[in-house]
C-alpha cells in the first residue's frame, strides 16, 4: 500500500463538490456519454461495478502531466486530499482508499459530466474511484506527523509520498487508522450530498 498527496488548490476546490462530497451513479454517467469506450467502461467494467455494488462512487481525476504518478497508483493505495495548504486554514480534509482505476483517458466523462464547472483548459482525464472519508487534520500537524519540513509546498501535485515517511505509524494503513482515531475521519454517508465538513 502506498500513500499519495493530492493538493487540490483554490482554483479547483469546486470540483470536490461534484465527485467527493457527492456520489455519482453509473447510470447517470452512462446516460450522459456518447457511444464509445468510455461509455462501455462505466456501463460494464466488471472490476468497477464489483468495487461499487451499490451503483454509485466517489472519484477524482488528475491531469496528463500527473501520468507518472498515476501509473504508480494501485487499488488499495491511499490518497490524502488537501483542498488548501499553509497556515491560513490549510488541512488534509479527505481520504480515499482506491477501489478501482480507469485505464482509459476519460475525456468525454470529464467534459460537462463529472466536473461541469471546471474550465475546459484544465483537463483531468485520469480517473480513480473510492469511497470518500472526511475529517480534518491541520496542514502543519500532517507535515509534523510525516517528518516533512513546514516550507514544503506540493504545488497542486498528485504525487506518491515515500513509504519511509509512514514508518512511525508502521505503514500507510497505520497512519490512516491514526487519522480516523485522532482526527475523526469517517466515511461520508452515501445518501448525503453534503455530509462533509466545510473547507479548511
Secondary structure as UniProt FT lines:
FT   STRAND          3..7
FT   HELIX           10..12
FT   HELIX           14..19
FT   STRAND          24..25
FT   HELIX           26..32
FT   HELIX           37..44
FT   HELIX           46..51
FT   TURN            52..54
FT   STRAND          56..62
FT   HELIX           64..66
FT   HELIX           67..72
FT   TURN            75..76
FT   STRAND          78..82
FT   TURN            87..89
FT   STRAND          91..97
FT   STRAND          100..101
FT   HELIX           107..109
FT   HELIX           110..114
FT   TURN            116..117
FT   TURN            120..121
FT   STRAND          126..130
FT   STRAND          132..138
FT   HELIX           139..146
FT   TURN            150..151
FT   TURN            155..156
FT   STRAND          158..161
FT   HELIX           163..169
FT   HELIX           172..183
FT   STRAND          186..187
FT   TURN            190..191
//
